[in-house]
Amino acid sequence: MNNKLSIVINKLGHSLGIFLLMCVIATVTIYFFIGGVYFSSYNLDSQYNMIIVPIMMIIIFILMYVIFKKIKQLDLENKRLYQNILITITVVIIALQLYSIYAISVKPSWDFGVLHREAIALATKESQITNIAYFSTYTNNNLMLLILTGVYKFLGWFNITNFTTASCIINIFVIDLSLVVNYYSVKRLFNRNMVIMFMILTMFCLPIYTYVPIFYTDTYPMIWGSLIVLLYIKMFQTNNIKEKYIEAVLIGICTLIGFELKATILILAIAIIIHYLFTNKGLKKLIIIAIVITSFIVSMMAYNKIIDKTGLFNKLDYESEALPYVHWVMMGLNKTGGFNRKDFNFSKSIIGKEAKTEAAKDVIIERLNNYGFSGLIKHLGNKINYTYGDGTYYSVSILSRKPRNSNSLGYNLLSKEGKYINGTIYVANSYNIFILSMLLLSMVNGFRKSKLDFLSFLRILLFGLMVFLLIWESKPKYLVNFLPIFNILVLDGMIFYEKIIDRIRKKGYLWIH
């Protein structure tokens, strides 16, 4: 692809990304200032929202600027200082994660409860899946079931029977392993000061604590998404063609595993293909892309054979129980765009995959006609707020279900029913506005450049994910597995943010030490 076309694609892609992200931030922020409407789901309707929210947002924006400045001033060529800061942050993260097991642990329920109970049964006494209807419907949970079953069998060899607590500890390992991988990604892209800032952003990332008790497909795909990013960084930076081929193969394999846990991981591979296509010349780029795609397809074939050989899923009735893809598009057009029990019951009541597909298409057309253009725009605004406006990423709602310790400080801070939840929501959501704003600044920063850099890959990913969640059934927790990755873009946004603030300060419009 010639340079001029690359520039056009760069500008067009970033323009669309900026526009969409601005819509997201504007919608979420407007709901903030409306207050009662925004906080209704958390029972935070208060006459003081109009005062508290803007003050909290200003404090966070100033605080993050000051922290960023201080980190940049540190002499981290001093290896001991660098290591001490890293160790301190790591200890804080792990300590809070371990505390979360005690403070906010829940009895497994809803989807991860089904997986938990079924995995225990398969690991201890059953030879076949008992909840045939569930796994016939949610085939995306098959790999997660196999993983949990294997984990519980392994624990059984050591006579460990408290599978819930053990699963929380393993979940910490899964989350933190993905953070380690992202650490190496940042290390390759930035200097030591930015690595420390990334670790601080990670430490402030609420889901790495609140999702510890939820050992489900919100956290398990994290490691595979993070590995894909690191592999692509290595492939992007190396000139060794053999290394590129190996990394392309591994990207395909990691994509398949991540995809089988959470379908949105596929967007990563699509972003890689688009980005690599416009940042490289010659026939070799097509070979690399072909290897990624082939590796993914071959991995899928191998995975399906492994699934068949287990014999666990032989009795599943996909024809009568499985939901077609258009069902999730239909559900994405309901009031919030999230899971809707009526939509689910409607699709399940129809017999046959083709009949389900046609019925869902009819509902989609009906809803689009009922909305009209202005109504659809309003709906998408509501959906944006629902998806991106929750700084807890749906965790406070989840943690209020069947809590094990409702007297702990953690529960009262992080559960929807907790005594101090108001303060948590104010801080979490204000910080969320900051994160969204930094992502927007990164988009703008990309727009200012004449060529696609590596971070443009992550911008394409962000744009692709936002478009997908506008179309598909959506929830705030669908963002969780991408948060550590997007913190890399947040770093880029903060660099640009610092430049903006410094220019303002030089002109005497703002005074911040």
Secondary structure as UniProt FT lines:
FT   HELIX           3..34
FT   TURN            36..39
FT   HELIX           40..42
FT   TURN            47..48
FT   HELIX           49..73
FT   TURN            76..77
FT   HELIX           79..103
FT   HELIX           110..124
FT   HELIX           132..137
FT   HELIX           139..141
FT   HELIX           142..157
FT   TURN            158..159
FT   HELIX           163..189
FT   HELIX           192..203
FT   HELIX           207..210
FT   TURN            211..213
FT   TURN            217..221
FT   HELIX           222..237
FT   HELIX           241..261
FT   HELIX           263..265
FT   HELIX           266..279
FT   HELIX           283..310
FT   TURN            312..315
FT   HELIX           318..321
FT   HELIX           325..331
FT   TURN            332..333
FT   HELIX           341..348
FT   HELIX           353..388
FT   TURN            391..394
FT   HELIX           395..398
FT   TURN            399..400
FT   TURN            406..407
FT   HELIX           409..414
FT   TURN            416..417
FT   TURN            419..420
FT   HELIX           421..447
FT   HELIX           455..471
FT   HELIX           476..482
FT   HELIX           483..506
FT   TURN            507..508
//
